[in-house]
Amino acid sequence: MYVLFEDSGNFKAEKVFSESDSTLQVESASGKRSKIKKNTVLFSFEQPAPAQLMEQAQALAESLDINFLWECAPQEEFEAAALAQDYFGHAPDAVEKAGTIFALHSAPAYFHRRGKGLYRPAPPEILQAALAAIEKKRLQQEQIEAWARDMVQGRLPEQVAQKAHTFLAQPDKNSLEWKAFDQAQKELGVGTEKLLLSLGAWSNPLTLHQHRFLSAHFPKGTGFPPIQVQEWGQDLPKADVTAYSVDDANTIEIDDALSVQTPEPGRIRVGVHIAVPTLAVKRGNEFDQIARNRMATVYTPGHKIPMLPPELIARFSLDEGQARPALSLYVDADISTGEILAHHTRLERITVERNLRQHELDPLISEEALNDPAAELPYAQWLRPLWTFSRQLAAQREAVRGKPENNNRVEYTFELDGPHDDPDSVIRLVPRVRNAPLSLLVAEYMILANQLWGGLLAEHNVPGIYRSQQFMRTRMSTTPAPHESIGVPQYTWSTSPLRRYVDLINQGQILAAAEHGISARLAAPFQPKDADLFAIIGAFEGQYAQWADYQSSLERYWCLRWLQQNGITQARAAYIKEDLVRLNDAPLVLHVPGLPALERGQEVTIDLLAFDELALTVECRLREVAAAA
């Protein structure tokens, strides 16, 4: 004996092997046995064989006129076997009974299932609505297939083109346009970006890279809402110092400046002056919400997306000749030993004498000239004492570190002649050694300020956002801890408040500590164990990493453009590890297959065979290996 039964929504016919009160053990044609419940059995039969029944019943079901069956069926609930008898005009055999069940089951718009073998015809109005929906779905599927066919053949339908800008970030996967595009992707076996580019949805890989980032992080654009500004800090005392700032050529957010005085023989007083936008950016106000949403300025070659509105930057940037509020750290030290004798912080106004540009000064400033009082040196009265004290500070940190800092690596400035979103803009890679004297000098005083201000917060039990490094692990937290690679007992980010949200937060805390002393923890914007401070750390770390990834990807893109614009097909590189090398004349790391065993830093010459500006890769081949040093 055989039975037709349901198993997980499918119909099966198999031979009965054994039977109990509530279950059957059945055996398939392959010999596999399984246990089923009796209440899943639709009917039993003697012939034909199960495989033949299924084949014949399915063919019969496909031949039945569903509309006629619906017209013939009683309006109340009925058994499929009874309808089969009415339809065929005689007691149905196993094939006819199964065929009727299969037909009813395959037409849920016409027949609503009410139980095992039981159905009820859909009311006329419900049937018409269901058929209309089925027809609509059929037409939609035809449209999807037509659009997909066009895209497979290299044509981008206009309707799909109108929504293509959404496909990179958050596509509406229920839209016909996306379903057609997804179908074309699967047929062609290519990724979203590659297909969009090949169809001309974007004119070049650069615009696609930029759109992908902007649509994900700035879906409403990179502009700012209208804001009201005022002249903050006009009543602050004015500092009697001569201060200079040092920045890259394109910097407009002048965060910091330095001054130096000699209050008495053998003593130096260094002033580190930081722009103080916290006078306007108060916790929870509109400026704070803007800065918190962005967390940091986004930098890419030839372009940047500022953290703060331009009007606010213009009010607080330490532009030359303008009296601007500043949070100043004054450090008194013994010029002969570098010992720090005292330091204090105050809020004041300063007027920067001049905004110096590093690319203009670097060729004129050398360690020899800084160390030789008789040598010609621009801004000598400002630079020489600052240099001397900075070397003493560096030596103190080096003693803590236990080894000298390695700052020999060449960094590059990306300069574009032309729009930042035009791949034909000419790119120039301008090398800059990290250990250039002016870079070392400025960096040392920023480290000093971040160290001492971190200590000020800790002294008054005011929470801040610290960066620490222990056991080669760098982390951010609200409590001070050593930063081993820098060689300081604590370290905050607080010297770039126009560009980083963490610096803004820390500046508000530092200002409270400097102004309120022992009661600072009560006056500070964030008090100990404030949960929002931890939330800021988490949000900042995630978003700052995304900004850095985007900057890195566009710098890599422009490195590829630089190679192509200069017709470079061979390049020298230094071995890093495994199959990785770093080009000598560009900040670009490449994979080179088939590298032999090499020593780190060993020079190789590679052939550059092909460039993929979408994947940001270069097909390379090893040409020769230089002898190990």
C-alpha positions, -999 to 999 in steps of 0.1 A, spaced: 0 0 0 11 36 -7 2 69 8 2 105 -4 12 129 24 24 164 31 59 170 43 70 206 51 46 220 25 55 195 -2 35 165 -14 52 130 -13 40 95 -23 58 66 -7 53 29 3 40 20 37 65 -1 56 48 -4 90 20 12 109 12 22 145 -17 40 162 -7 75 151 24 71 128 35 54 97 69 43 87 73 49 49 99 39 24 110 60 -6 120 46 -39 157 50 -29 151 28 2 152 56 27 128 51 56 112 78 76 84 82 102 54 104 95 22 112 114 -10 98 102 -27 132 102 -4 143 73 -17 116 50 -42 127 24 -52 93 11 -38 58 5 -38 39 -28 -27 6 -43 -17 18 -78 1 32 -97 36 32 -81 44 64 -62 67 78 -88 42 73 -116 14 88 -94 34 120 -88 43 124 -125 8 117 -138 -10 137 -112 13 167 -118 6 165 -156 -31 163 -149 -31 192 -125 -14 214 -151 -41 205 -177 -71 214 -154 -88 247 -160 -86 265 -126 -112 291 -135 -137 263 -145 -129 245 -112 -136 277 -93 -170 281 -111 -179 245 -104 -169 244 -68 -195 249 -41 -193 282 -23 -188 266 11 -159 245 24 -154 213 4 -132 183 2 -109 180 -28 -120 144 -34 -156 155 -37 -148 182 -62 -128 156 -82 -158 134 -83 -180 162 -96 -154 173 -121 -146 139 -136 -182 125 -132 -171 93 -114 -153 82 -83 -118 96 -89 -89 72 -90 -56 80 -72 -42 100 -101 -74 121 -105 -77 127 -68 -40 137 -64 -42 159 -96 -72 178 -82 -54 184 -49 -23 196 -67 -43 219 -89 -62 234 -59 -30 238 -40 -13 256 -68 -40 282 -71 -42 300 -37 -59 330 -53 -88 308 -63 -90 284 -34 -82 291 2 -70 260 21 -90 253 52 -73 221 64 -60 187 52 -76 182 18 -102 209 25 -106 241 5 -130 270 0 -133 291 -31 -123 327 -29 -153 352 -30 -156 369 -64 -144 403 -52 -114 389 -34 -105 367 -64 -106 397 -87 -83 417 -64 -59 387 -61 -59 382 -99 -52 419 -104 -23 417 -80 -9 386 -98 -12 404 -131 6 434 -117 33 412 -103 36 395 -137 40 428 -155 65 440 -129 86 408 -135 85 414 -172 98 450 -166 125 437 -143 136 412 -169 136 438 -197 157 462 -177 180 435 -166 184 424 -203 193 460 -213 219 462 -186 234 428 -195 237 442 -230 254 474 -218 225 498 -218 214 517 -186 176 522 -186 166 557 -177 144 546 -148 173 526 -133 197 555 -139 174 578 -118 179 555 -88 215 544 -94 228 569 -69 211 549 -41 226 516 -50 260 521 -33 248 530 2 212 520 10 194 506 -20 157 500 -18 158 462 -24 121 461 -29 122 485 -59 119 472 -94 150 491 -104 172 474 -78 158 440 -86 166 444 -122 201 457 -114 207 428 -90 196 403 -116 219 419 -141 248 417 -116 242 380 -110 240 372 -147 272 391 -154 290 380 -123 302 415 -114 300 437 -83 277 467 -79 304 494 -84 319 478 -115 286 474 -132 275 510 -124 308 522 -138 305 501 -170 270 513 -176 280 550 -172 261 557 -141 293 575 -130 317 589 -155 348 577 -137 360 558 -106 368 590 -87 332 603 -87 321 568 -77 345 567 -47 334 601 -36 297 594 -40 299 562 -21 313 580 9 291 611 7 259 591 2 267 570 33 278 598 56 265 630 42 232 621 24 219 656 28 251 672 16 281 686 33 268 722 38 257 737 71 225 752 82 224 790 86 239 801 119 241 832 140 276 843 151 289 869 174 322 883 186 330 860 214 357 868 239 359 906 233 362 913 270 392 890 276 425 905 286 450 909 258 483 890 260 515 909 254 533 883 234 547 879 199 532 847 185 535 828 152 517 799 138 532 772 115 509 753 91 506 737 57 500 759 27 463 752 25 454 753 62 426 778 70 418 765 105 447 779 125 444 760 157 477 768 174 505 794 177 537 797 198 553 825 216 585 827 236 598 852 262 628 854 285 614 868 318 649 867 334 684 854 324 686 817 320 648 813 320 625 808 291 587 811 290 570 793 261 534 801 253 513 775 235 482 793 223 451 773 211 420 786 194 391 784 218 358 776 200 344 762 232 333 798 239 306 792 213 303 755 213 285 747 245 273 712 255 240 705 237 237 737 217 234 739 179 271 743 173 278 713 195 253 692 177 269 701 143 304 692 156 292 660 173 275 648 141 307 652 121 333 644 149 362 656 128 372 674 96 375 651 66 407 656 46 413 644 11 436 656 -17 425 690 -28 394 691 -6 381 689 29 348 688 47 351 709 78 338 699 112 326 734 120 307 759 99 331 783 80 316 813 98 325 798 132 360 789 120 365 824 108 356 838 143 381 816 161 410 808 137 442 824 149 446 845 117 475 869 116 467 905 127 434 896 143 428 897 180 413 863 188 404 844 220 429 817 229 435 792 257 471 797 265 495 775 283 526 793 296 555 770 306 585 784 325 617 764 322 655 765 329 670 772 295 702 754 304 687 721 316 652 721 302 637 716 336 601 728 338 598 753 367 562 762 365 532 763 342 498 780 342 468 782 319 447 813 312 420 824 288 429 856 269 431 873 236 462 871 214 471 886 180 493 863 159 521 882 142 521 860 112 507 827 99 539 810 87 538 783 60 559 753 64 567 747 28 582 782 26 603 779 58 616 743 56 642 751 29 655 780 50 658 762 84 683 735 93 695 720 125 729 736 119 715 770 115 693 766 146 723 755 167 746 782 154 738 817 168 759 833 141 740 816 112 714 835 92 680 823 102 645 838 96 626 845 128 657 836 148 647 853 181 615 831 180 629 799 166 662 794 184 650 794 220 620 773 210 643 748 192 667 745 221 639 738 247 621 715 223 653 693 220 655 692 258 619 681 260 625 655 234 655 641 253 634 638 284 607 618 266 634 597 249 648 588 283 614 575 294 609 557 261 643 540 264 650 545 227 650 573 201 620 581 180 621 570 144 609 600 124 629 595 92 600 584 71 591 607 42 555 620 41 538 635 11 515 665 6 490 660 -22 486 691 -43 460 693 -71 460 717 -101 423 715 -109 391 705 -92 392 677 -65 365 657 -83 381 658 -118 404 628 -125 423 649 -151 434 674 -125 472 673 -123 484 658 -90 518 666 -74 533 646 -46 554 669 -25 577 650 -2 582 662 34 605 645 60 588 641 93 620 650 112 624 683 95 633 708 123 602 729 121 579 698 122 598 685 152 596 718 170 558 723 166 551 687 174 571 689 206 551 718 220 518 702 210 529 671 230 539 693 259 505 710 260 485 677 257 506 662 284 504 691 309 467 698 303 460 661 308 478 664 341 458 695 350 425 676 345 438 647 366 450 670 394 415 685 397 396 652 392 380 665 361 373 638 335 388 642 300 393 620 270 428 606 272 449 586 247 471 560 262 494 533 249 506 504 270 519 471 257 516 484 221 479 489 225 465 524 220 431 532 235 410 562 245 395 565 280 383 590 306 411 584 330 448 592 326 474 565 318 509 565 303 515 568 265 546 547 262 554 554 225 554 592 232 570 588 267 546 609 287 526 600 319 493 611 303 482 625 270 450 642 257 440 655 223 433 692 230 453 713 205 431 710 174 396 720 186 386 735 152 392 701 136 384 673 161 354 670 184 375 652 211 397 683 214 366 705 217 354 683 246 387 684 263 391 721 259 359 727 278 371 705 306 405 722 307 389 757 307 369 747 338 399 733 355 419 765 348 392 788 359 376 770 389 405 750 404 393 729 433 356 732 423 363 725 386 346 691 387 313 707 396 317 735 369 330 713 341 306 705 312 312 668 319 314 655 355 330 622 367 313 590 354 292 609 329 280 582 306 278 606 276 316 609 277 319 572 270 294 575 242 314 603 226 346 581 228 328 552 210 312 574 184 344 593 177 366 563 174 343 547 148 337 578 128 373 590 129 384 556 116 359 559 87 372 594 79 408 580 79 399 551 56 383 575 31 413 598 31 436 568 26 415 554 -3 415 588 -21 452 593 -15 457 558 -30 436 568 -60 456 599 -66 489 580 -63 476 558 -91 467 589 -111 502 603 -104 519 572 -118 498 573 -149 500 610 -155 538 608 -153 540 577 -175 557 556 -148 558 520 -158 588 510 -136 594 520 -101 618 513 -72 604 501 -40 615 489 -5 604 454 7 581 453 37 570 417 42 555 388 24 545 402 -10 543 439 1 566 467 -11 565 505 -6 573 527 -35 603 550 -30 588 580 -46 551 578 -36 532 569 -5 519 537 -20 521 501 -8 517 474 -35 513 436 -37 540 420 -59 534 383 -65 564 359 -66 588 379 -44 618 358 -32 630 358 4 642 394 11 654 415 40 631 442 52 640 475 34 658 457 6 653 475 -27 635 460 -57 625 473 -91 590 464 -103 571 467 -135 537 485 -133 515 466 -158 479 478 -152 460 501 -130 425 495 -116 412 529 -103 381 513 -90 397 485 -69 427 508 -63 451 481 -72 481 479 -95 491 448 -114 529 444 -107 557 422 -117 592 419 -102 619 430 -125 650 429 -103 663 428 -68 691 450 -55 718 434 -35 712 435 3 730 462 21 
